[in-house]
């Protein structure tokens, strides 16, 4: 499939690229190896993004965004991904981006006023509470053990979550819980908006993990013990949690793909610049055929990745669930980006291993993408199930084979 970004998409991407090059990357360099920047730094970046009209483009204008079409913002997401600070600066950062989309999609007007608009403004943070320690829900969400029981005009929540991105900084958690234990898990789970200041919410710890934390997110372990929240904190319809999550995860996986594509793009750019500048054995590294061909393969794979993302986005824009297309894009992009960043480090040698360049942080960060938003194996299961759906149609091809 060919892809042709609209003029609006190209213009958003152009402004985003200039912003990242001129403002975000110089700020990033000040903090390389030194931990996440302060809230004041992010606030300054966001103020500049607003001035350049690239702030929160994916949310409707009535809630403080720009109201751009989902397909038109994808190239901007790629430009944002070129820096570990880019997504936060333009307010297209996970998990808030996906959570804002979810509240905008199924939230009540009161929920949008209380949670969505402050999120868009950058006044608060959010988290989505799905993953649980074993034997709870992980790659198989049907194993969910967290419960929310209705008690008159309140929900009473009990459970244990972990790997809750931004959980220790969040003001509200979109919590996935069983609300009807007698129903099939796909029909008995709901999403409850749980303020982290509610009694019984315990932030146990931020989990030490592989990868940088320049955006200050962290990944929390959280216990919920007899947490009471108002009944109106139910997000969407009761028992519709899985359906809502699927509506959230499809687009969110694609925006994640574009952010990591931008990371791979910048990594290859750094490698090509280093190879052109660095001489060894009489010529520049860029003149070595083996390295040139490796870069050519990486660029080809990255182009294919971008095409797959846009194809899946087109299907979603048409109203399709596009689970197979999204799974194909997620697996392919995650692996292509990891391989591209690994190649960039190899091409840069010792310089690539140093923290003087962002490649080491990128390498640690990209590895998680093959697990978060669904591990490779989970997505391959979706793809394989679809691939084998038409196997019976080809049984006639076996008619002439001998049998016992």
Number of C-alpha atoms within 10 A of each C-alpha: 8 9 12 10 15 11 10 13 19 17 16 23 22 16 16 26 20 13 22 26 15 11 16 25 18 12 18 19 14 10 13 18 18 10 12 19 18 11 11 9 13 22 15 11 24 23 15 18 23 17 10 15 16 26 26 28 25 22 23 16 12 9 17 17 20 17 15 17 15 17 22 22 24 28 26 29 28 27 29 31 28 27 27 26 23 32 26 24 30 27 26 28 23 21 19 24 22 25 24 24 19 21 22 19 15 15 20 16 12 11 18 18 13 11 23 26 21 16 22 23 15 17 11 16 21 30 28 25 27 23 23 23 14 13 9 19 18 19 17 11 17 16 15 23 21 24 23 27 17 16 11 9 11 17 23 20 24 20 22 22 27 23 22 25 23 23 28 22 18 19 19 21 22 22 26 27 26 29 25 18 15 9 12 12 20 15 18 19 28 28 28 27 24 26 19 22 11 14 13 15 21 17 17 14 14 19 14 9 12 13 15 21 18 20 20 17 22 20 21 23 22 23 18 22 15 17 21 23 21 16 16 15 19 22 23 20 14 16 21 16 26 19 16 19 18 13 18 19 20 22 24 21 21 24 28 27 29 27 28 29 31 23 29 32 22 22 27 24 14 20 27 20 14 20 22 14 11 13 13 10 7 7 11 14 23 21 14 13 10 11 17 15 12 15 21 12 13 22 17 12 19 21 12 17 25 20 17 24 27 25 20 25 25 16 15 20 15 10 9 11 17 19 19 19 20 29 25 20 24 27 23 20 28 23 17 21 30 24 18 27 26 20 21 28 25 15 22 21 14 9 16 23 16 15 12 12 18 24 26 22 20 25 25 16 18 24 17 16 23 19 15 13 18 19 18 19 13 16 21 17 13 16 18 12 12 13 11 9 9 10 9 8 8 9 9 8 8 8 9 7 6 6 5 2
